[in-house]
């Protein structure tokens, strides 16, 4: 019987460029990957990625090999081929209608004809299977392309590594070339160990970066001689480019140009925001709880010049205030209390809620209550289709568009998969905004906050790009309603045959109360030369960048265009898709196979609303709950009786289905089960401080009196501040926050997860989820035991640990404390000032008095558990102090 083998799983996301090749172990079915390479060339934000997997069938009979890959939803596949016995079987891209007959016939035969399907928040899965003869080799090659989009100040490349077996030749190359200059570059991984880190090389100069990952077989192995691999997780590269006040960069290659625009240093325009929040019955439970949590945080981020209001709706819409109000401390605090009291109940009347929001903005604007030169936004959050009032989606869209009349921008957030994303997307695009799906998960509140951060800082309105008519043609979208901080505008086009030697551009826009103009010039010959010199750059990329951007924009414009306009846009996008060999929603790729096998499979690009009412993997791991028996050892062989070592007890029947023995360990070793009495366990202190000096002695701190958040330590010279809230009942921290000034990073740890914030971007990590992040001047690591370490050159190392038991709380551990400056202060920082140790008269060597800043603390020598290397910890002797 044939056993399918998953061949490959490497995911490469370039800014969300993601490719996964999935494989299964060779021992199970004989399919072995002997080479797996990813080559990604990022030329001026345009990423061209080639994934190549070479496999051999080691079995004595034919086996089915499955090539499975995930790629970003915004990426276009441009080529796929299989080489079998020296014969190439290509994927042919055709108009979707032409391929439909083959697709329908395959479905009728019960075959998995749809090769591409949505698998997560940002990914689509591509899959092809082929039968491989004994000893035969197959080469799979898949190529896809994407324009990296700037999100909250960064471009992101994600490489997900999951080969599921060690691979003799495994190599990942990422080349980045940015003529503007690379301003910073950082890496992060969820599988990296210190041994694997030796296989990673990062080199960078002013305009180029090269990231190479090439682990040996031994580095990939979980243990010597085994095929199980440690490579299972994400590898991410984040970077940004150097910018000027003019913010413009025109780059030219092979007769095409791209104009990037993201000026620095502009002031944020004041905004008027109306939050429209669905509180219908379907929002009850976790969704409304996370919405309240996110809304409270978002309200805190409103600027002092902003004005806002809240509208909640179910069967009817309710305004919090009769007018928009300034985002003063008093108003924000009142709004937070209102948000905390939102409860879910009733139907869904989206039409009334939206028209109420528009009327509120119009009325306040007519009454001159909105500041001159401000930007007005409506942010809608809903989790379902309309059920009350006007329920026809087309009529609602028309009503909203006529009411807004181009005056305000609408942003629609769809919570979960019970809402029509197509309905929300059209309503947003009709009104100068965008739609976003919020996935139901533990980080839903963070998703909402991140979306708000994208639109929190408008810098320009009515932005228009102008070029000499004798110089360019077939230019992509060149007018934009809004420009937000951290994003980037991109315009591309063709140069005319007799264009000038210098291409000039003017960008006009409106800032707060004034019009502004930006000018940029670029030498055609100089730019052409710059892109010809680097050997590794993907040449003629700019023409493909122009085609990619044109298709993406035409597909988006089709959503809000009239029927006639939509057909024209569709025809143009289809022709470009075929000309440039892109798999888009308008084309399909037919994958041919050897004679005698299923003759073809069809790959079609899914659209967002195809996933409605489906249970989509959110991209987060599922944790399996297991109940273990810990502590002293129990032995037995299933006889159903227990015996404690050292004495003869009465025999107790043991039902393995009902008995839970806490604090004991079972081992199968004889006709009866024995129980050893548990001894009092040695506890880990909530705070472990390594004292400075050669002795490396440690101070274990117990906090007995604390309810309010505490300033634990602050060192202005180190640029570190640590705060936390302590739970005296559970003897651990409820939360801990660590703030670094250089680089600017904020880490918030709770028993649920760790949230790292940088440049307004939030990244959430679950405890025991491996993390290896290297930023300029800071390294963050977390291992499978859940020990998070924050360290850097000449920095104190701060470690945080989440306890599974008892009571779910956090521990704080410090080492490398010699780096603290003399300006250290705080509840814990005081122990790194001038501390005097005294021995009380008549006391033994296990008791001391610590004199710190005029206070006396009694210190006792005790045995404690040290978790500096993570659980299970090791016993140490430390000085125990109570605060």
N, C-alpha and C positions, 0 to 999 in steps of 0.2 A: 504494500500500500504506500502511495506517495505521501510524504509528510512535508507540508509547506515549510520553507525556511525563510525567515525575515532577513533580508539582505541588507542591510545598510541602515543606519539612522544617524545622520549627522544633520543638525539643523543650523542653517546659517541665516541670520536675520540681519539685513543691512538696511537700515534704521529699523528696521523691523524686517531685516532681510533674513529669511529663515529657511534653512533647508535641512531636512532630516533624512538620513539614510538609516534604515533599521535592519538589524541582523539578529539571527539566533545562533546559538552555539553550534560548533561543528560536530560535537559528539552526538547531538540529537538526530541529525539527518544527513550528515556528510557534506553539506554545503559550507564551504569555507571561504571567507574573504581573505585574500592574500595581499590586496592593495586597496586603500581607500584614501582618496585625496580630495581636498576642497581648495580651489584656487579662485580667490575673489579679488578683482581689481576695481578699486573705487577711484574713478577719475572725475574730479570736480563734482562730487556728490553722486555720480551715476555709477551704480554697482553692477558689474558683470560677473556672474558666478558660475563656475563649472564644477560639477560634482561628478567624480568618476569612481566607480566601484568595480573591482575585478574579483570574480569568484570562480571557484573550481568545485566540481562535484567529486568528493572523495569516496562516495558510496559505490557499491557494486551494481546498483540499479539506478534508473532515471529518477531524479528528484525535481520537485517544483520549487523554483527559486522565486521569491517575491521581493521586488525592488519597491521600497516604500519610502516616501519622502514628504516632508512638510516644508512649505514655502509661504512667504508672506502673502496676505490677501491683496496687497497692492502690487505685488510682483507679477510680471508676465513671463510665462515659460516661452522660450524662443526655439528650443531644440531638445529632442530626446532621441536616443538611438541605442540599439543593442547590437553588439558584435558577437556572433555565434559561429564558431568554426570558420572564422575569417570572412563571414558574410555579414554585411551591415543591414540591419532592419531599422529604417528611420521612422520617425513620427512625422506625418504630413499634416500641415495646418490647412484647413478648408473653412469655407463659410459654414456656419452652424446648420443652415438648412440643407446643405449638400450632405453633411455627415449624419443628419437626423435619421435617415432610413437605416443606416448601419447601426446606429444607437438603438433604435426601436426594436430591430430584429434581435440584437443581443439581449435586450431586456426581456423580450418574449421567450428567449431560450433559457431565462433564469440566470444569465451571466451578470457579473458585476461590471456593467458597461461603463458606468460613471467613474472614471479614474481619479477625478479630483473632487474632494468634498471638504467642507469646513470641519476643522477639528478643535479649534480653540479661539481665543480672543483675536489673535492676529494671524492665524495660520490656516492653510489649506493643505490637505493631504493628497499626494499623488502616489498612485500604486499601479505597478505592472507585474504580472506573473509570467513565467516562462518555464517550460520543462527542459531540464539540463541532463544530457546523457552522461553515463559514467565516464569519469576522467576528463569531461569536456569543460572548457572555460567560457565564461561569458563576461563581456565588458558592458556595463551600463554607463551611459553618460547623459546627464541632464544639465541644461543651461537655462538660466533665467536672469532677468534684468529688472532693476528698480531704481528710481530716483529717491535718494535718501531725503527724508523730510525733517526739517529742524523742529524739534519739540522741546519747549522750555529750555532753549539755549544749547541743545546738544543734538548731534547725530549719533545714532546707536547701531552698532553691528553686533548681532547675537549669533553665536555658534553653539548649537546644542549637540553634544557628543554622546552618542549612545550606541556603540557598535555591538554590544552584548557578547563580544568575544575579542580576544587579543588579535591584533592585526599586524602582520609582519612589517608592512610598509604603510604607516598611517601618518599623513602629513597635511597640515592646514596652513595655507599661505594667504595672508591678507596684505595687499599693497594699497596704500592710500596716497594719492597725489592731489594736493590742494594748492594751486598757484597763489592763492591769497595768503597762505601760511597757516600752519597748524598751531593754534593758540594753546591747546592742552589736549592731552590724551590719557585715558585711564582704562584699566582692565578690571574685570570681575569674573569670577568663576564659582560654580557650585559643585565642582568635583576636584579642584586642585589640591594636591598635597605638597608638602615641602619637596618630596622626591620628584613629583611631576613638574613642579615649578622649574626644575633644572632643564626640562625639555622645552621651556617657553623662552623665546628670545624676542625682545621688543627693541627696535632701533628707530630713531627719529631724528630728522634734521628740520630745517625751517619749513620745507614744503612737502616732505615725504615721510611716511612711516611704513615700517614693515613688521608685521607680527607673524612669527613662525612658531608652530607647535608641532614637534616631531618626537613623540615619546618612543622609547625602545620597548621591546617585548617585556622585559623585566619591569620597566616602569609602569606598564599597563596592568600587570598582574596583581590580583588581590593578594595572592600568596604564591611563593615560588613553585613552578612546575604545573600551575593550574591555568585553565583557559578563561576563568572568570576575570572580568576586567573592572578596574576602578573607574573607568571613563563612563560616567553616567550623569550628565547634567549640562549646565549652560556655561558658555564662555562668551563674555560680552566686551566689546570695545566701544568706548564713548569718546567723542572728540568734538571740537568746535574749531572754527577758523578765525584768523585775525581780521578785525573789522576797523573801519575808520568812521569818522563823523558823517561823511557823505554816504557811507553804508553801501555804495555800489561797487560791483565788480563785473566787468564784461569780459568774457572769455570766448575765444574764437578758435575753431578747428575745422579744417577741411570744408570751408564754405558755409558753416553754420555758426551761430553765436548763442550764448546763454548769458542772461543778465541776472545776477543775484543781488537782492536788495534787502538789507537789514541794518539800518543806521543805528549807531550807538549813541548813548548820552541824551536821548530825547526825554523830556518830562512826560509823565503819565497824565493823560487827559482825565478830568473828572467824569464820572459815569453815573447814570441813573439806572438802577437795576430793580426790576420787578421779578421776584421769585414766585413762580406758580407751581404749587406743590400738591400733588395728588394724595388725598387722604381717604380714598375709597376703601371699601372692605378688603379688596384684594391686596392692599398694601399692609395689612395687619401683620403683626409678628416682627420678624427680623428686619424686613424691608423698611417699615416705618421707623424702627429703632435706629437703623443705620442712617436713614434720611435725617432724623433729628440730630444724630451725632455729627454728620457732615455739615448740616446747615448751621449748627452752632459754631463749628470751626470756621466756616466760610464767612459768617457774620463778623468774626474776629478779624478777618483779613480785609474788610472794607476800609478804603482810604478815608482820611478825614474830610476830603472834599467831595466824597461820594454821597448820593442820596439813594434811598431804597424803600421798598415796601414788600410785604408778604401777602400772597393770595393763596389760601388753601381751598381745595374744592373736593367735593364728592358729588352728591346730587345737585348741590348748589355751590356757588362760589362765595367766599367770605374774605373781605379785606381786613388786614390787621389794623391799618390806620386809614383815615379818610383821604390822606395825601401821602406822597413820598416824603420821607423825613431825612434830615442830615444824619450821617453815620457818626454821631457823637457817642461818647462812652455811655451816656445815660440811655440813649435810644437803642444802641446795640445791646446793652445789658437787658433792656426790657424785651427786645426782640428775641433774645436767647431764651428768656423765661417763657415767652409765647411758643417758641419752637419746641421747647422741652415738653409742652403740654399738648402737642398735636397727636391725636389718636385717629385710627383708621376705622371708618364705618360708612356704609352707603354705596351709591352707584357712582358712575363716572360721567360728568358733564364737562367735557373738554371745551366745547364750543363756548359755553357761558364764561368759563374761567379765562379763556384767551381774550374774548371780547372785553371782559372786565378789565384785564391788564392793559389792553390798548386804550380803552376809554380813560383809565387812570392817568396814563402818560400824556394823552392828548389834552385832557382837562388841566393837568398841572402845568403843561407847557403853555397853554393859552392864558393861564393865570399868572404866567411869568414866575412860576415857583422853581423851575429848573434853570440851573446856571447856564449862562451863555457859553457856547462852544463845548458843551458837555456831550457825551455819547450815551444814548439810551439803548438798553438791552432788556430783552425778556428771556428768562430762562425757565423752560417748562420741564418738569419731571413727572412722568406718568409710567404706570406699569401695565396698562391695559387699553383696550379699545373703548370708544365712547359707548355708553349704555343708557344715558339719560339726555333729555333735551334733543338737540340735533345730533343724530347718530350717523348720518351719511358722511363718510370721510371726505368725499369730493366737495360737498357743500361746505364742510367745516374749513377745508383748505381755502376755498374761494372766499368765504366770509372773513377769514383771518387776513388774507392777502389784501382784500379791499379795505379792511379797517386799518392795517398798518400803512399801506400806500407808500411804501419805500422809505418811511420816516425812521423806523427802528429796526434793529436786528434781532432775529428770533433764533434761539438755540434750544434744541429739543433733545432730552435725555430719555431713552427708553429703558426702563428697569426690568431686566429679565427677558423672557422669550414669549410672553403672552400678549405683547403689544406688536402692532404692525409697524415694523421699522420703515417700510416703504412710505407709509402714511406720514410718519414723523419727518423722514428725510425730505420729502417733497415740501412739506409745510415750512421746514427750516430753509431749504435752498430757495424757495419762492420769496423769502424775506431776508436774504442776505446773511444767513447764518449757516449752521451745520448741525447735523444730528450725530449722536453718539449712543452706542449701547452700553449700559451699565450691567455688568455680569453679577449674578447673585453668588456671592462668595464672602469669605470672612473680610475681604478688603474692599467691599462695595463702598463704604464710607470714604476710603482713600481715593477710589476711582472718581467719586463725585468731587472731592476736593481738588484733585489734579485737573479735572476738566475746568473747574472754576479758575484755577491758576492760569490756564491757557488764555482766558478772556478777561482776566482781572486788570490788565494794564494796557488799555488802548493807547497807542502812540500817535497814529495818523488816521484820518478818514479821507474818503474819496481820492484814492491814490491813482494817478494816471501816468503811464510810461509813454514817452514820445521819442520817435526815431526819425531821421531824415527819410522821406519817402523814396528818394533815389538810391538808398543804401540797403534797405531790407524789404523782405516780403514774407508772406505766410507766417506772420507773427502769432504766437499763442496769446492767451488772455492777457490784456495789458491795462485793464481797469479793475480796481479792487475797492470794496466798500470800506474795509477796516484793516489796519495793521496792528498786531499785538506784540508786545515785548516777548522776546524769546522765539519768535517765529521767523519766517523768511519768505519773501515774495520772489517768484521765479518766472522769468519771461524768456522764451527762446524763439528763434526764427532763422530764416535763410538770408544769406548775403546775396545781393543782386550781382550779376556778372560783372558789371562795371561800377562796383561800389567804391566809395572813397577809400583812401589809404588809412584814414582814422575814422572809426565808428564812434559817434557821440550819442549820448542819450540824456534826456531831461526827464526827471521824475517830479511831478507836482502833487502836493497833498495839503491837507488842512490839519494844523495843530490847534491847540487850545487858543481861540480868538485870533489866529493869524494863518495866512497862507505861506507855504514854504516850497522852495524849489531846490532840487539836488541835481548836480551835473556830473556826468562821468564820461570819460573818453578812453578809447583803447586802440592801440596800433594793431592793425590787422596782421601785418607781416611779423611783428614781434610775438604776437599771441600764437600765430601758426607755428612759429619756430619753437616756442616753449612746449607745445604739445607733441612735437615730433621727436624731441631728444630722449625722453626717458624710455628705455627699451621695454619695460614691463607694462607700460600703460596700454590699455585696450584702445587701439586706434579706431578712428571714425566713430567714436562713441557719441560725439555731440549730435550727429545726425539722428542716431537712435534715441538719444535723450529728447530731442525735439519731437520725434514721432511718438515716443512714450507719453510725454507731457500733453501733446495735442489730443491723443486718444483718451487719456484720463479726463481731461477737461470736457471733451465732447460727450463722453458718457455721463458726466455729472450734469452738463447743460441739458441733456435729453430729459432729465427728470422733471424740470420745470418749464420745458419748451412746449409750444403748441404742437398739435399733431403734425402739421406740415413742416414746421421747423425741426421737429424731432426726427422726421424721416430723412431730411437733408443731413443732419448731424450724424445719424446712424450710418448713412451711405458713406460719408467721409471717413468715419472711424473704422468701418468695415474694410474699406479699401486700404487704409494705412495698416491695419492689422495684418492683412494678407501680404501687402508689399514688404513689411518688415518682419514677417513670420512671428507674430505675437499671438499667444492664446489669450483671448479676451472674452468678455461675455458675448461677443458677436461671432466668435470663431470656435472651432473645435480641432483637436489634434487626433488623427487616426493613427494608432500604433500598430504597425504590421508585425506579423510573427512568422516563424518558419512553417513550411508546408506540413500539414498533418496535425497542427495544433489549432486551437481557436484562432481564426484567421486575423481578427483585428479587435482592438478595443478603442473606445472613444473617450478622449479627455475633454471635458467641458469646464469652463470656469464658473463656479457657483456665485450667486449674488447673495447679499446679506440676508434678505427676507426669506431665502430658501430654508433657513435654519429655524424658522418659527415653529414653536411647539415641539422642538426636538431637545433632547437632553444633551447639550453640548459640553464636552470636557472644557473646563475653564482654564486649563493649563496649570492647575495647582495639584500637587500630590494628594492622594487620599491616604489617610492614616488608618491602619488596622488596629483596632482596640484589642489588647490581649491582657489577661489577668495572670500575673505570675505569682509564685510562692517564693518569698524572699526571707532572708535571715538565716536561721539555723537549718541544718540539713536533716531531711527525712529520707530514709531508705525503704525500699519495698519492691515487690514484683507484682502488684495487682491482687494480692490475696484479700484486700478489703479490710485489713486490720492495721493498727498503729502501735508502735512500741517506742517509748522514749529510752534513749541510752542511759545506762547507769542504774536503772531499777526496773522491776517487773510491774507494769501497770495492769489494771483491768483491761481486757480486750475491748476495743471500741470499733464497731463496724464503720467502715469508711465507704461512703457512696461517692465515687469520683464525679458524679454528675451534680451533686448538691454541696459537697463540702468545700469550703474556702478557708484555707489555713493561712492566716496572715502572719508574716514574720517567720516563716519556715520554708525550707527548701526540700523538695522531694527528689530521691534518687532511687532507681530501680536496682536493688541489690540483694534480694533474699525473699524468704517466704513471708516475712512480716515487715511492716513499716515501723521504723523507730523515730521517736521525737527527741531532739535535744532541746533543753530549756533555753529560750532566748535570753542573752545577756543584755544589759542596758547598752544601747548603741551609742557610740561616740558621735556627737553632733557636729555639724559644720556651723561656724559662726556666721551671722548675717553679713559681717564686714571683716575682711582679713587684710591687714596693712603690713606690708614688708617695711621694716624700719631701715633708715639709711645707715650706711657704715659697713665695715667689713664683716660684722657678725651676722648680718642678714637675719636678725631676729624678727619675730612677727608679733603683731598686736591683734588680738581678737576682740572686736568691739560688739557689745550687746547694747541695744537701745531699749530702755525701759519706759521712757516717757516721751511720746511723740505722736501728734495727731496731724499737725499741719505739714505742708511740704517743707523740706529742710534744704538749706544751702550746705551741701556736704563738703565740697571743697572748691576753691577758686584760685587759680594761679594766673595772673595777668601776663607774666613773663612767658609761661608755657602756652598761654592762649587756650586754657582748658577750664571749663566750669562743669561741675557735677551737682545735680539736684535730685531729690527723690522724696517719695512719701512712704513712711515706714508703717507697717502693721504690727503693733505690739503683741496682739493675740497670736498671730502666726509666726512671729519672730523672723520676719523677712520683709522685703520691700514690695509695696504694691506697684510702684513704677520707679524707674530711674531714667534721668535724661543726662546725656553727655553732649556738651557743645564745644566744638573746636573753632578757633578763629582762623587758622591757616593750616589746611584748606578749610573753607567755611562749610562745616558739616554738623548736622544735628542728629543725634541718635536718641530715639525714644523707645525704651524697652518696657514691656509689660509681660505678664505671664502668658498672654496669648501670642504675641509676636514682637518683632523688632522692626521699627520704621526708621529708615535713614532718609533724611531730607537734605538735598543739596540743590542750590539754585532753584528753589521752589518745587523741585521734583521729589516725589515720595516713592520710595521703594520698600515694600514690605517683605520680610523674611520670617518664615516659621522657625521656631526653635528646632534644633537638630537637623536643619536644612543646611548642608555644607555651603560655606561662603568663603571666597578668597578674593578680596577686592584690594587693588593697589592704586591709590590716588597719589598725586604729588605730595609727599610729606606725611602720608597716613596709610596704614595697612589695616584692613578689617578682615578678621578670619572667624569662622565658626565651624566646629567639627560636629560629628554625628552625636556626640554626647551633649551638645547644646551649649558649649562654652564659647562665648563671644569675646574676642580679644581685640582691643583697639590699641595700636602701637605705631611707632614711627621713630625715625632717627632723632636721638636726643629728646625723646618724649617719654613720659611716664606711661607704663602699660596698664590700661584699665580693662579688667575682665568682668563680665556679667554672666550669671548662670541662672537659668530658670529651673526651679525645683518642681518635679512631678509630684512629689509627696514629701512632707505633709503640706497641704493647704495651698499649693500653687503660688509661689512667690519668687522673689529674686534675691540673689546674693551678689555682693560687690567685693572684688579682690583687686588689690593694687600691688604692683611691683615695679622695679626700675625707678624707685622713688628718689634715688640720688639726683634725678633731673629736676625735682621741685626747686623753685627759687625761694629766696628769703621772703618773698611777698605772698607766699601761700597762706590761705586762711580758710575758714569754714569749720563746721562741726568736726569733720575728720581732719581737715587741713591743719588744725591747731597742733596735732601730734607731730608735725614736721617743723614746728617752730622750736625755740629753745626749750627743751624738756629736761627737767631734773628728775633723776631716779634716786629714791631714798629707801633704805631698809628700816622699817619700824623697829624700835628697841624691843629686843626679846623675840622678834619674829624669825622664822626659818627662811631658807633661801627661796621658798616658793611664794613669798609675799613681798610686794614693793609698794611704794607710794610714788605716783607720778605727779609732779608739780608742773602744770601747764597754764600759762597766762593767768596766774593768780588762783587757780583752782587745784584742789587735791583729788586725785582719783586713786582708788585702791586697785592694785593689779595682782592677780593670782595666777600662778603657773598651772596650766591645765592641758589635758590632752584634747585635741580637736581634729576635725577632718579638714584637710587642705584640698580644695578643688582647683588649684592653679593649673593643673593639667587636665581638668575635667573629671567627671565621675569615673570609677567609684571613689576616687580620692585616696589620700594616704594620711596616716596618723602623724600628727606633729605635736610638739610641745610649744605652746605660745603663752603670752601674757594676756590674760582675759580681763577686760575693763568694761564696766557698766556706765552708760551715760544716762 
